[in-house]
Amino acid sequence: MLMVKFICATVGFILYVCASYADEQTYTGLLKRVIKEKIIKANEVIKQKELDRYRTISIIVNDQLVYCHYEQLSENNLPLIICY
């Protein structure tokens, strides 16, 4: 009787571990797919609205993070729009 309980408990534990791993793998796969779809959609919107001509550069000044936005008119021409 004790051996049957041990076997049942062991099998139950193994099934629990396998199910948890499968759930994690499924969640990770879905998360990666959702992120990939969002990136693709964002790239489509950026191209449609011609936002790909804008560049953002981040720098640290006096332990503060500063973002500077530029418009790329040509390869060597980056007029500053705003920094904050």
C-alpha positions as CSV (number, residue, x, y, z in Angstrom):
1,M,0.0,0.0,0.0
2,L,2.8,2.4,0.8
3,M,4.5,1.6,-2.5
4,V,1.3,2.4,-4.4
5,K,1.0,5.8,-2.7
6,F,4.6,6.5,-3.4
7,I,4.2,5.6,-7.1
8,C,1.0,7.7,-7.4
9,A,2.7,10.7,-5.7
10,T,5.7,10.4,-8.0
11,V,3.6,10.1,-11.1
12,G,1.5,13.1,-10.0
13,F,4.6,15.2,-9.4
14,I,6.0,14.3,-12.8
15,L,2.8,15.2,-14.5
16,Y,2.6,18.5,-12.6
17,V,6.2,19.4,-13.6
18,C,5.5,18.4,-17.3
19,A,2.3,20.5,-17.4
20,S,4.0,23.5,-15.8
21,Y,6.8,23.3,-18.4
22,A,4.3,23.0,-21.3
23,D,2.3,26.0,-20.0
24,E,5.5,28.0,-19.8
25,Q,6.6,27.0,-23.3
26,T,3.2,27.9,-24.7
27,Y,3.1,31.2,-22.9
28,T,6.6,32.1,-24.1
29,G,5.8,31.1,-27.7
30,L,2.6,33.2,-27.6
31,L,4.5,36.2,-26.1
32,K,7.2,36.0,-28.7
33,R,4.6,35.8,-31.5
34,V,2.6,38.8,-30.1
35,I,5.8,40.9,-29.7
36,K,6.9,40.0,-33.3
37,E,3.4,40.9,-34.6
38,K,3.5,44.2,-32.8
39,I,7.0,45.0,-34.1
40,I,5.8,44.2,-37.7
41,K,2.7,46.4,-37.3
42,A,4.8,49.2,-35.8
43,N,7.2,49.1,-38.7
44,E,4.3,49.2,-41.2
45,V,2.8,52.3,-39.5
46,I,6.3,54.0,-39.4
47,K,6.7,53.5,-43.1
48,Q,3.1,54.5,-43.9
49,K,3.4,57.8,-42.0
50,E,7.0,58.3,-43.2
51,L,8.2,58.4,-39.6
52,D,11.3,56.5,-40.5
53,R,13.0,59.8,-41.4
54,Y,13.1,60.7,-37.7
55,R,16.0,59.6,-35.4
56,T,16.1,59.6,-31.6
57,I,19.4,59.6,-29.7
58,S,19.6,59.1,-26.0
59,I,22.6,60.3,-23.9
60,I,23.3,60.6,-20.2
61,V,24.2,64.1,-19.0
62,N,24.9,64.6,-15.3
63,D,23.3,61.3,-14.4
64,Q,20.1,62.3,-16.3
65,L,18.9,60.5,-19.4
66,V,18.3,63.0,-22.3
67,Y,16.5,62.2,-25.5
68,C,17.2,64.2,-28.6
69,H,15.0,63.9,-31.7
70,Y,16.3,64.7,-35.2
71,E,14.8,64.7,-38.6
72,Q,17.0,63.0,-41.2
73,L,16.7,65.0,-44.4
74,S,19.7,63.4,-46.0
75,E,22.6,61.2,-44.8
76,N,24.7,64.1,-43.4
77,N,21.8,66.5,-42.5
78,L,20.2,65.9,-39.1
79,P,18.5,69.1,-37.9
80,L,17.6,69.0,-34.2
81,I,13.9,69.0,-33.4
82,I,13.8,68.8,-29.6
83,C,15.7,67.5,-26.6
84,Y,14.2,66.6,-23.2
